[in-house]
């Protein structure tokens, strides 16, 4: 395992360990592919415990997600083949009041990358915005399991040119405590 990956995973573990254990509401793992790049992430979540626009069956809620990820891409000799990342994202979720069944979500977060290049792709800045839209389903006796799909776009928001960005299609599994 590369030093950067180990450092990112240690930072995630340190942040999770530093919070009171009752504050962490879930853990996730996701994998995906986009722009000829494979990616994987692990994360922890903290529920906002807020309900906006609550109706008879549905409400808008959300959570914070702290995640560490690893990207890999085939590259010619002399080109960077991987990136590690750490991200913090506020996620808004339209879900049923009992938090089971289907949901839709959207988010815009902040990501810090270990490098600005991967293969022949140049991202210009290590700081990236990561926005995603997703859909999934929560299930289990207490709604503890969560399986979903996300489409995510990361770019620097035109802070610096070029602003090439990268897109990922992701499959995600989350366990809610």
N, C-alpha and C positions, 0 to 999 in steps of 0.2 A: 504494500500500500504506500502511495506517495506521501511525503511529508505534508503537503498542502491538504490532501484529503483527510489525513489523520488530524491535522489542526482544526479543520472545519468541523469534524465530528466531535472533537473534544470541546470546541466552543459551544456546540449545541448541547452536549451533555452537561457542561458547566452551567449554562443558562437554565436548563431544566432542573438541575440539582439545586440551584440557588433559589428557585421559587418554592414556596410551601407546597408540599406534595398534594394537598387537597386542591390547589389552584390549577394543576394540570388536569384538563378534562378529557384529553384524548391523545393518541399517537397515530401516526400515519406512515405509510410507505407508498411510493408511486414510481412508476416507470413510464418512459415514453420515447418517442422518436420524432425528429423533425429536422428538415434541412440537412439530411445525411448525418445527423448527430444523434447518438443514443444518450439518454439521461436517466438518472435515478435519484430519488430524494427520500430522506426520512425527516419527520417533523413531529412537533408537539403543538397542541392547541389549548387555548384558554377561551372558554365560552363567555360571551359578554353578559349572559343572563338577562338580556333586554329583549323586549318584544315591541316592535313598532307596527303600526297599521294592522293590529290583530283583529281578525274577523272571527266568524263562528268556527271555521275549520283551519285557517291559515294565518301565518304572521311572518313578518320580516325580522330575522334575528341575525346573529353573526358570531364571529370568533376571531381571535388573533392566531396566526400560524407562524411559528418559528421553524425554519427548515434548513437543512444542509444537503447539498446536492453534488453530484458528480456527472460531468458530461464527457463523452468520448467520441472521437471522430477519426476516421482513417486520414492519414496525412503523409505527405512526401517527407523524406529525410530532411531534417532541419526545421520542420514546422511543428508547432505545438499540437499535441494529440489530445489533450484533455484540459478541463477546467473544473475547479471546485467552486462552489458558491455557498453563500449564506444569505437567507432571505427572511424578511419580516413582512407579513401581509395581513391587513384587516380584510376579512372575507364576509360579505353580506349573503345571507341565505334565505330564500323564500321556502318555507317548510310548513308542514302540518303542525297544528298545535301540540299534538302528542309526540312530535319529533320522530315519527315513523313514516315509512312510505316514501314517495318521490319528492325530490327537491330540485330547485334551480339555484345557482350561486354565481356571483361575480365579485371581482376584486381587482385592486391596483395596489401593489406593494413595492418594496425596495429590495434590491439584490446587490450583493457585492461579489464580484468575480475575482478569481485568482489571476486571470490573464485577460487581455483584450483580443487575443487571437485564438482560434481553434482551426487547425488545418489552414485552408486558404481564406477563411472567413475572418473579417476584421470587425470588431464591435466598437472601437474608438475609446470607450471609457469603461473602467471597472465597475462603476456605479451604473445600474440598469433599473428601469422600472419594469415590473412584471405584472401584466394584467391577464386575467383569465375569465372565461365563462365556463360553466360546467353544469352537469346534471347527474343525478344519481338516485340511490335509494338507501334508506336506513331500514334495517330489519333486525330481528332477534327479539327475544322475550322482553327486553328493556330498551330496544332500539340501539343496542350497543355496537352493531356492525353497520358499516357504511361503505358502499361500493359505488364508484362513480367514474365519470369521464370528464376531462378538462381539455380545453384548447387554450394554450398559453402563448402569449407574445411577449418577448423581452426586447427592450430597446432603450436607448439613452434619452428618449424624448426630445431629440434634436438639440441636446446640450452641446454636442460637438459633432462635426461632420467627419466621415460619413456616419449615417445613422442606419446601418444595415439591419440590425435586429435579427432575431431568430424566433421561429415558431415551433411549438411542440404539441403533439397529440399525446395525452397522458391517460393512463388507467391508474386508479387510486383506491387503496383500501385504508380505512380508518377504523380504529377501535375507540369507542367512547367509554370512559370509566363510569 
